[in-house]
Amino acid sequence: MTTTARNTAADTTRDAAPGTMSIRLDGKPCSVAPGTTLASLVAALGHAPAGVGTAVNGSFVPRSQRDRMLAPGDSVLLFKPITGG
């Protein structure tokens, strides 16, 4: 079964389909188009930029740096930002 994001930037599958690359999204296999940025993945999944925090390969990625392209094998984590003081 394939779950498709709004603009098909993220399809959860076991193996990358032709013309796509495999990453992990929240611990699950995911296929994205080559050239997909972290920002475009967040948008394709229907999240507002300020609505989620992001990490790639275990390192926090601030919104200002989400224009980075994802690479095959990257592990992406989306999480709810925590505020407080």
KERO-339506 format. One record per residue: residue in three letters; x, y, z of N, C-alpha, C, O in turn. Coordinates in nm, 4 decimals, padded with zeros to 6 digits. Last residue first. Layout:
N
[atom 'Ala', [X, Y, Z], [X, Y, Z], [X, Y, Z], [X, Y, Z]]
...
//
This chain:
85
[atom 'Gly', [00.9222, 02.8351, 02.8770], [01.0309, 02.9170, 02.9278], [01.0577, 02.9003, 03.0699], [01.1477, 02.9647, 03.1237]]
[atom 'Gly', [00.8158, 02.7198, 02.5547], [00.8046, 02.7379, 02.6989], [00.9209, 02.8194, 02.7506], [01.0061, 02.8657, 02.6748]]
[atom 'Thr', [00.7502, 02.4777, 02.3031], [00.7774, 02.6144, 02.3466], [00.7605, 02.6224, 02.4961], [00.6954, 02.5369, 02.5561]]
[atom 'Ile', [00.8412, 02.2437, 02.0669], [00.8085, 02.2643, 02.2077], [00.8451, 02.4077, 02.2450], [00.9572, 02.4526, 02.2212]]
[atom 'Pro', [00.7111, 02.1272, 01.7578], [00.8006, 02.2160, 01.8325], [00.7499, 02.2349, 01.9746], [00.6292, 02.2410, 01.9983]]
[atom 'Lys', [00.6719, 01.7929, 01.6739], [00.6011, 01.9126, 01.7167], [00.6972, 01.9998, 01.7975], [00.7576, 01.9531, 01.8940]]
[atom 'Phe', [00.8771, 01.6679, 01.4047], [00.8272, 01.6656, 01.5422], [00.7594, 01.7976, 01.5748], [00.7857, 01.9001, 01.5120]]
[atom 'Leu', [01.0184, 01.4483, 01.1725], [00.9331, 01.5654, 01.1926], [00.8775, 01.5564, 01.3335], [00.8355, 01.4493, 01.3772]]
[atom 'Leu', [01.3185, 01.3323, 01.0445], [01.2270, 01.3264, 01.1577], [01.1508, 01.4573, 01.1645], [01.2106, 01.5648, 01.1625]]
[atom 'Val', [01.4779, 01.1420, 00.8000], [01.4109, 01.2679, 00.8318], [01.3140, 01.2443, 00.9471], [01.2373, 01.1480, 00.9466]]
[atom 'Ser', [01.7671, 01.0151, 00.6865], [01.6630, 00.9853, 00.7837], [01.6053, 01.1185, 00.8317], [01.6745, 01.1978, 00.8957]]
[atom 'Asp', [01.8925, 00.9413, 00.3600], [01.8700, 01.0349, 00.4703], [01.7563, 00.9864, 00.5589], [01.6612, 00.9244, 00.5114]]
[atom 'Gly', [01.9041, 00.7726, 00.1404], [01.9413, 00.7180, 00.2703], [01.9240, 00.8124, 00.3871], [01.9385, 00.7710, 00.5021]]
[atom 'Pro', [01.9834, 01.0259, -00.0918], [01.9412, 00.8878, -00.0688], [01.9919, 00.8382, 00.0668], [02.1078, 00.8594, 00.1027]]
[atom 'Ala', [01.9228, 01.3553, 00.0449], [02.0070, 01.2596, -00.0260], [01.9554, 01.1184, 00.0000], [01.8911, 01.0935, 00.1020]]
[atom 'Leu', [01.7578, 01.6703, 00.0025], [01.7711, 01.5418, 00.0693], [01.8543, 01.4495, -00.0184], [01.8562, 01.4634, -00.1407]]
[atom 'Met', [01.8850, 02.0004, -00.0033], [01.8328, 01.8845, -00.0744], [01.8549, 01.7589, 00.0083], [01.9572, 01.7436, 00.0750]]
[atom 'Arg', [01.7852, 02.2729, 00.2033], [01.8849, 02.1701, 00.1688], [01.8189, 02.0522, 00.0994], [01.7103, 02.0091, 00.1381]]
[atom 'Asp', [01.6108, 02.4514, 00.2986], [01.6241, 02.4487, 00.1537], [01.7278, 02.3458, 00.1086], [01.7549, 02.3332, -00.0108]]
[atom 'Arg', [01.6104, 02.4709, 00.5719], [01.5343, 02.3610, 00.5122], [01.5397, 02.3578, 00.3602], [01.4792, 02.2701, 00.2985]]
[atom 'Gln', [01.7223, 02.6678, 00.7224], [01.8138, 02.5801, 00.6484], [01.7426, 02.4639, 00.5809], [01.8071, 02.3686, 00.5372]]
[atom 'Ser', [01.5277, 02.8013, 00.8625], [01.6104, 02.8809, 00.7704], [01.7048, 02.7960, 00.6865], [01.7620, 02.8455, 00.5894]]
[atom 'Arg', [01.4319, 02.6076, 01.0395], [01.3533, 02.6445, 00.9202], [01.4382, 02.7173, 00.8176], [01.4215, 02.6963, 00.6975]]
[atom 'Pro', [01.7080, 02.3933, 01.1413], [01.6181, 02.5075, 01.1587], [01.5457, 02.5406, 01.0283], [01.5926, 02.5058, 00.9200]]
[atom 'Val', [01.7441, 02.0658, 01.2113], [01.7561, 02.1554, 01.0969], [01.6578, 02.2705, 01.1172], [01.5367, 02.2493, 01.1112]]
[atom 'Phe', [01.9284, 01.8511, 01.4273], [01.8211, 01.9498, 01.4117], [01.8490, 02.0375, 01.2905], [01.9626, 02.0791, 01.2683]]
[atom 'Ser', [02.0386, 01.5325, 01.3295], [02.0756, 01.6716, 01.3572], [01.9586, 01.7646, 01.3293], [01.8971, 01.7590, 01.2228]]
[atom 'Gly', [01.9649, 01.2777, 01.2485], [01.9881, 01.3023, 01.3903], [02.0265, 01.4442, 01.4271], [02.0454, 01.4738, 01.5451]]
[atom 'Asn', [01.9155, 01.3003, 00.9758], [02.0266, 01.2161, 01.0227], [02.0670, 01.2506, 01.1661], [02.1851, 01.2527, 01.2007]]
[atom 'Val', [01.7494, 01.5909, 01.0336], [01.7968, 01.5013, 00.9283], [01.9207, 01.4308, 00.9813], [02.0169, 01.4938, 01.0253]]
[atom 'Ala', [01.4569, 01.7290, 01.1759], [01.5931, 01.6805, 01.1952], [01.6255, 01.5889, 01.0770], [01.5382, 01.5181, 01.0269]]
[atom 'Thr', [01.2239, 01.9905, 01.2516], [01.2822, 01.8913, 01.1616], [01.4233, 01.8536, 01.2048], [01.4976, 01.9338, 01.2615]]
[atom 'Gly', [00.8998, 02.0805, 01.3760], [01.0446, 02.0871, 01.3838], [01.0998, 01.9773, 01.2942], [01.0294, 01.8809, 01.2640]]
[atom 'Val', [00.6062, 02.2328, 01.2380], [00.6859, 02.1154, 01.2744], [00.8320, 02.1530, 01.2893], [00.8814, 02.2450, 01.2241]]
[atom 'Gly', [00.4900, 02.4771, 01.1782], [00.4110, 02.3763, 01.2485], [00.4866, 02.2534, 01.2920], [00.4372, 02.1766, 01.3746]]
[atom 'Ala', [00.6173, 02.6531, 01.0191], [00.6349, 02.6724, 01.1634], [00.5643, 02.5647, 01.2458], [00.5771, 02.5611, 01.3681]]
[atom 'Pro', [00.5330, 02.5551, 00.7641], [00.6748, 02.5558, 00.8025], [00.6977, 02.5697, 00.9534], [00.7869, 02.5057, 01.0090]]
[atom 'Ala', [00.2556, 02.3331, 00.7857], [00.3032, 02.4710, 00.7779], [00.4493, 02.4712, 00.8225], [00.4857, 02.3940, 00.9112]]
[atom 'His', [00.2241, 02.0259, 00.6091], [00.2599, 02.0975, 00.7314], [00.2985, 02.2418, 00.7007], [00.3660, 02.2691, 00.6015]]
[atom 'Gly', [00.1779, 01.8564, 00.3957], [00.0689, 01.9399, 00.4438], [00.0968, 02.0153, 00.5722], [00.0043, 02.0635, 00.6375]]
[atom 'Leu', [00.3741, 01.7257, 00.2692], [00.3042, 01.6492, 00.3721], [00.1935, 01.7303, 00.4379], [00.1231, 01.6801, 00.5255]]
[atom 'Ala', [00.4789, 01.9254, 00.1166], [00.4049, 01.8177, 00.0499], [00.3253, 01.7337, 00.1484], [00.2214, 01.6775, 00.1139]]
[atom 'Ala', [00.6185, 02.0738, 00.3127], [00.5004, 02.1307, 00.2472], [00.4149, 02.0218, 00.1829], [00.2923, 02.0250, 00.1932]]
[atom 'Val', [00.8254, 01.8921, 00.3731], [00.7368, 01.9409, 00.4798], [00.6073, 01.9948, 00.4181], [00.4983, 01.9644, 00.4667]]
[atom 'Leu', [00.9422, 01.8765, 00.1169], [00.8846, 01.7578, 00.1797], [00.7864, 01.7977, 00.2887], [00.6762, 01.7432, 00.2961]]
[atom 'Ser', [01.0358, 02.1351, 00.0819], [00.9309, 02.0864, -00.0075], [00.8662, 01.9597, 00.0469], [00.7471, 01.9375, 00.0252]]
[atom 'Ala', [01.2294, 02.1453, 00.2885], [01.1154, 02.2380, 00.2881], [01.0025, 02.1864, 00.1999], [00.8859, 02.1930, 00.2386]]
[atom 'Leu', [01.4123, 01.9555, 00.2019], [01.3419, 01.9322, 00.3270], [01.2178, 02.0213, 00.3332], [01.1123, 01.9770, 00.3785]]
[atom 'Thr', [01.3734, 01.9001, -00.1521], [01.4326, 01.9674, -00.0365], [01.3531, 01.9310, 00.0881], [01.2405, 01.8819, 00.0795]]
[atom 'Thr', [01.4390, 01.6758, -00.4106], [01.3444, 01.7175, -00.3074], [01.4203, 01.7834, -00.1929], [01.5190, 01.7293, -00.1430]]
[atom 'Gly', [01.6157, 01.5706, -00.5880], [01.6091, 01.7158, -00.5823], [01.5099, 01.7673, -00.4799], [01.4965, 01.8884, -00.4625]]
[atom 'Pro', [01.4216, 01.2875, -00.6759], [01.5531, 01.3494, -00.6634], [01.5385, 01.5013, -00.6675], [01.4568, 01.5538, -00.7433]]
[atom 'Ala', [01.1223, 01.2330, -00.4874], [01.1858, 01.2663, -00.6145], [01.3263, 01.3204, -00.5894], [01.3481, 01.3918, -00.4915]]
[atom 'Val', [01.1103, 00.9691, -00.2430], [01.0926, 01.1081, -00.2848], [01.1617, 01.1285, -00.4186], [01.2487, 01.0507, -00.4576]]
[atom 'Ser', [00.9793, 00.7184, -00.0380], [01.0414, 00.7522, -00.1656], [01.0098, 00.8967, -00.1993], [00.8958, 00.9411, -00.1857]]
[atom 'Cys', [01.0452, 00.5709, 00.2775], [00.9744, 00.6731, 00.2007], [01.0515, 00.6981, 00.0715], [01.1746, 00.6988, 00.0713]]
[atom 'Pro', [01.0171, 00.3699, 00.5699], [01.0691, 00.3906, 00.4345], [00.9816, 00.4884, 00.3579], [00.8593, 00.4884, 00.3719]]
[atom 'Lys', [01.0070, 00.5329, 00.8909], [00.9456, 00.4456, 00.7906], [01.0067, 00.4726, 00.6537], [01.0442, 00.5860, 00.6241]]
[atom 'Gly', [01.1033, 00.7203, 01.0701], [01.1355, 00.5800, 01.0917], [01.0796, 00.4832, 00.9900], [01.1022, 00.3627, 01.0011]]
[atom 'Asp', [01.0277, 00.9646, 00.9627], [00.9745, 00.9233, 01.0930], [00.9890, 00.7731, 01.1137], [00.8998, 00.7073, 01.1672]]
[atom 'Leu', [01.1359, 00.8438, 00.6713], [01.0567, 00.9539, 00.7238], [00.9897, 00.9054, 00.8507], [00.9051, 00.8160, 00.8472]]
[atom 'Arg', [01.4207, 00.7741, 00.4866], [01.3342, 00.7294, 00.5957], [01.2661, 00.8533, 00.6509], [01.3306, 00.9555, 00.6746]]
[atom 'Ile', [01.4436, 00.7407, 00.1273], [01.4836, 00.8020, 00.2537], [01.4014, 00.7344, 00.3628], [01.3206, 00.6462, 00.3336]]
[atom 'Ser', [01.5253, 00.6634, -00.2049], [01.4745, 00.6171, -00.0762], [01.5325, 00.6987, 00.0381], [01.6530, 00.7226, 00.0452]]
[atom 'Met', [01.4169, 00.8354, -00.5008], [01.5228, 00.7892, -00.4112], [01.4612, 00.7547, -00.2761], [01.3580, 00.8098, -00.2378]]
[atom 'Thr', [01.2943, 00.7809, -00.8381], [01.2849, 00.8320, -00.7021], [01.4048, 00.7844, -00.6221], [01.4843, 00.7032, -00.6694]]
[atom 'Gly', [01.3070, 00.6548, -01.0789], [01.3008, 00.8002, -01.0811], [01.2843, 00.8624, -00.9437], [01.2625, 00.9830, -00.9325]]
[atom 'Pro', [01.1296, 00.3691, -00.9730], [01.2180, 00.4310, -01.0722], [01.1989, 00.5825, -01.0746], [01.0860, 00.6314, -01.0723]]
[atom 'Ala', [01.0842, 00.3744, -00.6142], [01.0347, 00.3504, -00.7497], [01.1336, 00.4129, -00.8485], [01.2122, 00.4999, -00.8110]]
[atom 'Ala', [01.2557, 00.2317, -00.3470], [01.2339, 00.3513, -00.4278], [01.1874, 00.3099, -00.5667], [01.2453, 00.2207, -00.6287]]
[atom 'Asp', [01.0706, 00.0029, -00.1440], [01.1843, 00.0334, -00.2297], [01.1521, 00.1585, -00.3111], [01.0359, 00.1871, -00.3401]]
[atom 'Arg', [00.8404, 00.0393, 00.0237], [00.9561, -00.0400, 00.0667], [01.0812, -00.0039, -00.0123], [01.1871, 00.0176, 00.0466]]
[atom 'Thr', [00.7011, 00.3688, 00.0646], [00.7126, 00.2398, -00.0019], [00.8326, 00.1668, 00.0530], [00.9167, 00.2257, 00.1208]]
[atom 'Thr', [00.5249, 00.6571, 00.0732], [00.5864, 00.5587, 00.1608], [00.5821, 00.4232, 00.0928], [00.4749, 00.3689, 00.0664]]
[atom 'Asp', [00.6059, 00.9356, -00.1100], [00.5284, 00.8126, -00.1135], [00.5980, 00.7131, -00.0225], [00.7172, 00.6870, -00.0388]]
[atom 'Ala', [00.6210, 01.2689, -00.1463], [00.6555, 01.1646, -00.0501], [00.5582, 01.0481, -00.0621], [00.4408, 01.0613, -00.0276]]
[atom 'Ala', [00.5323, 01.4269, -00.3468], [00.6747, 01.4370, -00.3144], [00.7150, 01.3259, -00.2190], [00.8331, 01.2918, -00.2115]]
[atom 'Thr', [00.2646, 01.4384, -00.4209], [00.3404, 01.3160, -00.4473], [00.4901, 01.3296, -00.4235], [00.5676, 01.2498, -00.4762]]
[atom 'Asn', [00.1337, 01.6466, -00.3072], [00.1862, 01.6650, -00.4422], [00.2796, 01.5515, -00.4836], [00.3637, 01.5685, -00.5719]]
[atom 'Arg', [00.0312, 01.5191, -00.0658], [-00.0501, 01.6025, -00.1539], [00.0057, 01.6169, -00.2945], [-00.0680, 01.6009, -00.3918]]
[atom 'Ala', [00.1615, 01.1815, -00.0478], [00.1454, 01.3187, 00.0018], [00.0735, 01.4000, -00.1043], [00.0569, 01.3557, -00.2179]]
[atom 'Thr', [00.0326, 00.8568, -00.0419], [00.0869, 00.9648, -00.1230], [00.0600, 01.0999, -00.0578], [-00.0527, 01.1284, -00.0172]]
[atom 'Thr', [00.1096, 00.5390, 00.0491], [00.0452, 00.6601, 00.0975], [00.1107, 00.7771, 00.0269], [00.2323, 00.7944, 00.0352]]
[atom 'Thr', [00.0556, 00.2198, -00.0818], [00.1333, 00.3420, -00.0915], [00.0507, 00.4585, -00.0390], [-00.0648, 00.4755, -00.0778]]
[atom 'Met', [00.0846, -00.1174, 00.0000], [00.0000, 00.0000, 00.0000], [00.0891, 00.1236, 00.0000], [00.1871, 00.1301, 00.0742]]
//
